[in-house]
Amino acid sequence: MGLYEAGTACISSRWFETLLPSPPADEPVSAAASGGASAGAKRSDAVPAAGCGADRWILQLTSKTLAGVSRVADTALLLSGAPFRLEVVRGLGMAGQILVETPGVASDLVEAWFGTHPSLATFGSDRILTLDAMPDDPDLADLWGMHNTGQTNGTPDADVDAPEAWNIATGSSDIVVGIIDTGVDYTHPDLAANIWTNDGEVAGNGLDDDGNGFVDDVHGYDFVNDDGDPMDDNRHGTHVAGTIAAVGDNGVGVAGLNWSSSIMALKFLNSGGWGFTSDAVRALNYATMMRTDYGVNVRLTSNSWGGGVYVQALYDAIAASGEAGMLFIAAAGNRSSDNDAQPFYPSAYDLDNVIAVAATDHNDDLAAFSCYGATTVDLAAPIPCGSRSPPRRSQRKVRRRCRWRRAPSNARPTGAGSTPGRKPSITTRARWRSWPRRPPRATSSTPFPPISTLR
C-alpha cells in the first residue's frame, strides 16, 4: 500500500524543494547512455538503453517518519547512514516523496539497504517514460476524426460528432487542462489565446511571486530543465494541445475540440521524447497543488506517454489528483496487445480517475496498432489530425501543417478534449467490458464496437 492510500500524504510547495541541480538537457553523458544520470552531468536526448535511471531512485518515507520531518532537506540526515554514496536530489511534491541518486553503486546493494531501512515505506528505480507515438504519416487535409464525411475513403460519421457538440457548447476558459508532455508552443497563433496564465506570477522577474516553490511559472513549468519556460522542442505536446483546445472560430488554422479551454503546459519529456518518472510525478503533483492550494481550476491532465512497470509514486500522484477532483486521461498504448494480460502504465493503474483511451480509425474500427482491454481500457477515440501547428522554428515562417500521428497517444487528446471534468458513465464502462477481447491485430473485417455505442 502506498503512503497516499493510507491517507497521510499531502502535496505542498515545501516538498518540491531541490537540493541538487538537474543536468542540462542539451549534451550527452556516459552515465545517461548507460541508464544513469549524475548531478551536474548533461542529459542526452537519446533514450537510455537500460530503460531507467540506473543510479536514480524514488523513495517514500513512512507516515511515522514523516511526523518528525517537515521538508526535503531533513531527509538527507535520515539517509546519511548508507554504506555507499547517496545524495538527495529533490522532493517530488508529495510529503515524504523524494528522488535520490546513488552514483556508481550496484542496484542490488542499493535495494538491499533500502529494503531494510525503517524510514522507507516504498522505493523503486526512476523509470524512463517515452512518448507513446509513432513517426508522422503523410499529411491529411481534413479533420475526419471531428467530422467524417468519408473524405478519406472511410465511413461517414465515424467521428466524435464535433459540429453537433459545438451547437451545444464550445468549451470554457474556466476549465484548465494540464498537458503533461514535451511542452507547448504557447506563442502559436492558434493556441496563444487559450494558454493558461498564472495570475500570481510576474513574468521574467526571477522570483517566486506566488510562493508555490516555482520561479516564473507563468504558463506552467519545464521539469526537464527546471525553469519556468515550458516551450515545446519536440512538437508532440503542441500537437496534443491543438487537438484539445486550438482556438475556434478565429479564421486561423483549425479548431480544437474545445475552442476556449485553458492549456497549462507541463513539460517533463525532452526533445528526444523521453523523461524520468520522477519528473512526471512532479508535473502531476504541481497540477494538483495548483488546484488545491492556489485555486486554479485544473480539471484533468492529458498524458500521451508510458512504459516501464508499476511505480507506486506515480500511482500515488494519480490517486492524489483524483481526490482533488481531477481526471487523468492516458493513452492505452500502441503495442497491438491486450492490456488486461500485459498492463501498459500509466493507463493501467486501477484508479477511478484514470481514463484509458484506445484508438479507432476512419472506419470506426480499432486501429491496428492500438492496445485494447476489456477491463483496462475505458473508451476509444479517433486518431486526430492534430493542430496543423508544429512549434515555431527560428527564422522560419510558421507552417500550419497537419500531421496524422499513428498512435493512441493522439487518440488520447481527443478523449481528453471530449471529457472535460467528466468520468465516463458506468454504462459506458460496462459496455466496454462486455466487448470480446481483441486479437493481436485488427483488420477492416474485424468488428469493433462503433463510437456511437459510447455515447
C-alpha positions in Angstrom: 0.0 0.0 0.0 1.3 3.4 -0.9 1.5 6.2 1.7 -1.1 8.2 -0.1 -3.6 5.3 0.2 -3.0 5.3 3.9 -4.5 8.8 4.0 -1.4 10.6 5.4 0.1 12.2 2.4 -0.3 15.7 1.1 1.1 17.8 -1.7 2.7 21.2 -0.8 5.3 23.6 -2.2 7.8 22.8 0.5 8.1 19.2 -0.7 9.1 20.4 -4.2 12.4 21.6 -2.8 15.5 20.9 -5.0 18.9 20.2 -3.3 20.9 19.3 -6.4 20.6 20.9 -9.8 19.2 18.9 -12.8 21.6 18.2 -15.6 21.1 20.4 -18.7 19.2 18.6 -21.5 21.4 19.6 -24.4 24.5 17.3 -24.3 25.0 13.6 -23.7 27.0 12.0 -20.9 28.3 8.5 -20.5 26.2 7.9 -17.4 23.0 8.7 -19.1 23.9 6.5 -22.0 24.0 3.5 -19.6 20.8 4.4 -17.9 22.0 6.7 -15.1 22.5 10.4 -14.8 24.6 12.1 -12.1 24.0 15.6 -10.7 25.8 18.2 -12.8 26.1 15.9 -15.8 24.3 16.8 -19.0 21.4 14.8 -20.2 21.2 13.3 -23.7 18.1 13.3 -25.9 18.8 9.7 -26.7 16.7 7.2 -24.7 18.9 5.4 -22.1 19.3 1.8 -23.1 18.6 0.5 -19.6 15.1 1.9 -19.6 15.6 3.5 -16.2 17.9 5.8 -14.4 20.3 3.2 -13.0 21.5 5.5 -10.3 18.2 7.2 -9.6 15.6 6.1 -7.0 12.2 7.3 -5.9 11.7 6.9 -2.2 8.6 7.3 0.0 9.0 7.8 3.8 6.7 6.1 6.2 4.0 8.1 8.0 5.8 7.6 11.3 9.0 9.1 9.9 7.0 12.0 8.4 5.9 13.0 11.9 9.4 14.2 12.5 10.3 15.6 9.0 8.9 18.8 7.6 11.0 19.4 4.4 13.2 17.7 1.8 16.5 18.9 3.4 15.6 17.0 6.6 15.6 13.6 4.7 19.4 13.8 4.0 20.2 13.1 7.7 17.8 10.2 7.7 19.7 8.5 4.9 23.2 9.5 6.0 24.0 6.0 7.2 24.1 4.5 3.8 27.2 2.3 3.2 27.6 4.0 -0.2 27.4 7.4 -1.7 23.8 8.7 -1.6 22.6 12.1 -2.5 19.1 13.6 -2.0 18.3 15.4 -5.3 14.8 16.8 -4.7 11.3 16.3 -3.4 8.6 15.4 -5.8 5.8 17.4 -4.2 4.1 14.8 -2.1 5.1 14.7 1.6 8.0 12.2 2.0 8.3 11.5 -1.7 11.9 12.2 -2.8 14.4 11.4 -5.6 17.9 10.3 -4.6 21.0 9.3 -6.6 23.5 6.5 -5.8 26.2 7.1 -8.5 28.2 4.0 -9.4 26.6 1.7 -6.9 25.3 -1.7 -7.9 21.5 -1.8 -7.8 21.2 -5.0 -5.8 23.3 -3.4 -3.0 21.1 -0.3 -3.0 17.9 -2.4 -3.0 19.1 -4.5 -0.1 19.8 -1.4 2.0 16.6 0.4 1.1 14.6 -2.8 1.9 15.7 -2.9 5.5 15.5 0.9 6.2 12.8 1.5 8.8 12.1 5.0 7.5 11.1 3.9 4.0 7.6 2.8 3.0 8.4 2.1 -0.6 11.2 2.6 -3.1 11.8 2.0 -6.8 14.1 2.9 -9.7 13.3 6.1 -11.6 11.9 4.5 -14.8 12.2 6.1 -18.2 8.9 7.1 -19.9 8.6 7.8 -23.6 6.1 9.3 -26.0 3.5 6.8 -27.0 3.7 7.9 -30.6 5.0 6.7 -34.0 6.6 8.6 -36.9 4.4 11.1 -38.8 2.3 9.7 -41.6 1.6 11.8 -44.8 -0.4 14.9 -44.3 -4.2 14.7 -44.2 -6.2 17.6 -45.4 -9.3 17.1 -43.3 -10.0 16.6 -39.6 -12.0 13.4 -40.2 -11.9 12.5 -36.5 -14.1 15.5 -35.7 -16.4 15.4 -38.8 -16.1 12.4 -41.1 -17.9 12.7 -44.4 -16.0 9.9 -46.0 -13.3 12.4 -47.2 -10.5 9.8 -46.6 -12.5 6.9 -48.0 -13.6 6.0 -44.5 -17.1 5.5 -43.1 -19.2 8.7 -42.9 -19.9 9.7 -39.3 -17.1 7.6 -37.9 -16.1 10.6 -35.7 -16.8 12.4 -32.4 -19.7 14.5 -33.8 -17.8 17.7 -33.1 -20.1 20.0 -35.1 -23.1 18.6 -33.3 -21.4 19.2 -30.0 -20.4 22.7 -30.9 -24.1 23.5 -31.4 -24.4 22.9 -27.7 -21.1 24.2 -26.2 -17.6 25.1 -27.4 -15.7 24.9 -24.2 -14.9 27.3 -21.4 -11.7 29.2 -20.5 -12.6 28.4 -16.9 -11.6 24.8 -17.5 -7.8 24.3 -17.3 -6.3 21.2 -18.9 -2.8 20.2 -17.9 -0.7 18.9 -20.9 1.9 16.7 -19.3 4.1 16.2 -22.4 7.0 17.8 -24.3 5.8 21.3 -23.6 3.6 23.5 -25.6 4.3 26.3 -28.1 2.4 29.0 -26.1 3.2 31.6 -28.7 1.4 29.8 -31.6 -1.3 31.9 -33.1 -3.9 29.1 -32.9 -3.0 28.4 -29.2 -1.8 31.6 -27.6 -5.3 32.9 -26.6 -6.0 29.6 -24.9 -2.8 29.3 -22.9 -3.3 29.4 -19.1 -1.6 32.3 -17.3 -0.7 32.2 -13.6 -2.1 35.5 -12.3 0.0 35.2 -9.2 3.3 35.3 -11.1 5.2 38.2 -12.6 6.8 37.1 -15.9 10.6 37.3 -16.1 11.4 38.8 -12.7 13.3 35.7 -11.5 11.1 35.5 -8.3 8.6 33.0 -6.9 5.9 35.6 -6.6 3.1 33.3 -5.6 5.2 31.3 -3.2 4.4 27.9 -4.7 8.1 26.9 -5.0 8.4 27.6 -8.7 10.0 30.7 -10.3 8.3 32.4 -13.2 5.8 29.6 -13.8 3.6 31.9 -15.9 2.2 29.3 -18.3 3.3 26.1 -16.5 6.7 24.7 -15.9 9.6 22.8 -17.5 10.5 19.9 -15.3 13.3 18.8 -17.7 15.4 22.0 -17.3 13.8 23.2 -14.0 12.7 26.6 -15.3 9.5 28.5 -16.0 9.7 28.1 -19.8 7.7 25.0 -20.9 8.3 25.7 -24.6 7.9 22.6 -26.8 11.1 21.4 -28.5 9.6 18.2 -29.9 6.2 19.2 -31.5 4.2 16.4 -29.8 2.9 18.5 -26.9 1.8 21.3 -29.2 0.0 18.7 -31.5 -1.8 17.4 -28.4 -2.7 20.9 -27.2 -4.1 21.8 -30.7 -6.3 18.7 -30.7 -7.7 19.6 -27.3 -8.0 23.4 -27.5 -6.9 25.2 -30.6 -8.8 28.4 -30.8 -12.0 28.0 -32.7 -13.9 30.5 -34.9 -10.9 32.8 -35.4 -10.1 32.3 -39.0 -6.7 30.8 -38.2 -5.5 27.2 -38.6 -8.0 24.7 -37.2 -10.3 24.3 -34.2 -9.7 22.1 -31.2 -12.5 20.0 -29.7 -12.8 22.9 -27.2 -12.5 26.3 -28.7 -11.7 28.1 -25.4 -10.3 25.8 -22.7 -7.1 26.9 -21.0 -3.9 24.9 -21.5 -1.4 24.5 -18.7 2.0 23.4 -20.2 3.8 20.9 -18.1 7.0 19.7 -19.8 8.7 16.5 -18.5 9.7 14.9 -21.8 12.8 16.3 -23.6 13.3 17.0 -27.3 14.0 13.3 -27.8 10.6 12.3 -26.4 11.7 10.7 -23.1 11.8 11.7 -19.5 12.0 10.3 -16.0 9.1 9.0 -13.9 10.1 11.4 -11.1 9.6 14.4 -13.4 6.2 13.1 -14.5 5.3 12.7 -10.8 6.4 16.3 -10.1 4.4 17.6 -13.1 1.2 15.9 -11.9 1.8 16.9 -8.3 2.3 20.5 -9.5 -1.1 20.5 -11.3 -2.8 19.0 -8.2 -1.2 21.6 -5.9 -2.2 24.5 -8.2 -5.8 23.2 -8.0 -6.0 22.5 -4.2 -3.8 25.3 -2.9 -3.9 28.1 -5.5 -7.4 27.9 -6.8 -6.6 27.0 -10.4 -9.4 25.0 -11.9 -7.4 22.2 -13.3 -9.9 19.5 -14.1 -7.9 17.0 -16.0 -4.4 16.2 -17.3 -3.5 14.8 -20.7 -0.9 12.0 -20.7 0.4 10.7 -24.1 3.2 8.6 -22.8 4.1 5.4 -20.9 6.3 2.5 -20.5 8.1 0.6 -17.7 6.5 -1.1 -14.8 4.1 -0.3 -11.9 5.6 2.6 -9.9 4.0 3.3 -6.5 5.0 7.0 -6.6 3.2 7.6 -9.9 0.2 5.7 -8.7 0.0 7.8 -5.5 0.3 11.0 -7.5 -2.6 10.0 -9.8 -4.6 9.0 -6.8 -4.0 12.4 -5.2 -5.1 14.2 -8.3 -8.3 12.1 -8.3 -9.0 13.1 -4.7 -8.6 16.7 -5.8 -11.3 16.1 -8.4 -9.1 15.7 -11.5 -9.2 13.2 -14.3 -6.1 11.5 -15.6 -6.5 10.8 -19.4 -4.0 8.3 -20.7 -3.1 6.6 -23.9 -3.9 2.9 -23.9 -0.7 2.2 -25.8 0.4 1.3 -29.4 1.7 -2.3 -29.0 -1.4 -4.0 -30.5 -1.7 -6.0 -27.3 -4.2 -6.8 -24.6 -3.6 -4.5 -21.6 -5.5 -6.9 -19.4 -2.8 -9.5 -20.0 0.2 -7.1 -20.3 -0.5 -3.9 -18.4 0.6 -0.6 -20.1 1.3 2.1 -17.5 0.1 4.7 -16.6 -3.2 3.9 -18.3 -3.4 0.5 -16.5 -3.4 1.9 -13.0 -6.6 0.8 -11.3 -7.9 4.1 -10.2 -11.3 5.7 -10.7 -10.0 8.9 -12.2 -7.9 7.2 -14.9 -9.5 7.1 -18.4 -7.5 4.8 -20.7 -8.2 5.7 -24.4 -7.7 3.3 -27.3 -7.5 4.5 -31.0 -10.0 3.9 -33.8 -9.6 4.5 -37.5 -11.7 6.3 -40.1 -14.0 3.3 -40.3 -14.7 3.1 -36.6 -12.6 0.0 -36.3 -9.9 -0.5 -33.7 -6.7 0.9 -35.1 -4.3 -1.9 -36.0 -1.6 -0.7 -33.6 -3.8 0.2 -30.7 -3.8 -1.6 -27.4 -7.1 -2.8 -26.0 -8.5 -4.4 -22.9 -12.0 -5.4 -21.6 -11.2 -4.1 -18.1 -8.2 -1.9 -18.5 -9.3 0.4 -21.4 -12.3 2.7 -20.9 -13.1 4.2 -24.3 -11.9 4.6 -27.9 -11.5 7.8 -29.9 -10.5 8.6 -33.5 -6.8 9.3 -34.3 -7.0 13.0 -34.7 -5.3 15.1 -37.3 -3.6 17.4 -34.8 -3.5 21.1 -34.7 -1.9 21.8 -38.0 0.5 23.6 -35.9 4.1 22.4 -35.2 6.1 24.6 -32.9 7.7 27.6 -34.4 11.2 27.3 -35.9 13.6 30.1 -35.6 13.9 32.3 -38.7 11.1 30.3 -40.3 7.5 31.1 -41.1 5.0 29.1 -39.0 3.8 26.1 -41.1 0.3 25.1 -40.2 0.5 21.6 -41.4 -1.5 18.7 -40.1 0.3 15.5 -39.2 -1.5 12.3 -38.5 0.4 10.6 -35.8 -0.3 6.9 -35.8 -0.8 6.2 -32.1 -3.3 6.1 -29.3 -1.3 8.9 -27.7 -3.0 11.1 -30.3 -6.4 9.5 -29.8 -6.0 10.3 -26.1 -6.2 14.1 -26.6 -9.4 13.6 -28.5 -10.6 11.7 -25.4 -9.3 14.5 -23.1 -11.0 17.2 -25.2 -14.3 15.4 -25.2 -14.4 14.7 -21.4 -13.5 18.0 -19.6 -14.2 17.3 -16.0 -16.3 14.2 -16.6 -15.7 10.5 -15.9 -17.3 8.0 -18.4 -20.6 6.7 -17.0 -20.9 3.3 -15.5 -22.9 2.3 -18.6 -20.0 3.2 -20.8 -17.6 1.2 -18.8 -19.9 -1.8 -18.7 -20.3 -1.7 -22.5 -16.5 -1.7 -22.9 -16.1 -4.6 -20.5 -18.7 -6.6 -22.4 -16.8 -6.5 -25.6 -14.8 -9.6 -26.5 -11.1 -9.4 -26.2 -9.3 -8.4 -29.3 -6.9 -10.4 -31.4 -3.3 -9.1 -31.7 -4.2 -7.3 -34.9 -7.4 -5.7 -36.1 -8.4 -5.6 -39.8 -11.1 -3.9 -41.7 -13.1 -7.1 -41.5 -12.7 -7.3 -37.7 -15.8 -6.0 -35.9 -15.2 -3.3 -33.3 -18.0 -1.5 -31.4 -18.7 1.8 -33.1 -18.1 5.1 -31.3 -21.9 5.6 -31.3 -22.2 2.9 -28.6 -20.0 5.0 -26.3 -22.4 8.0 -26.3 
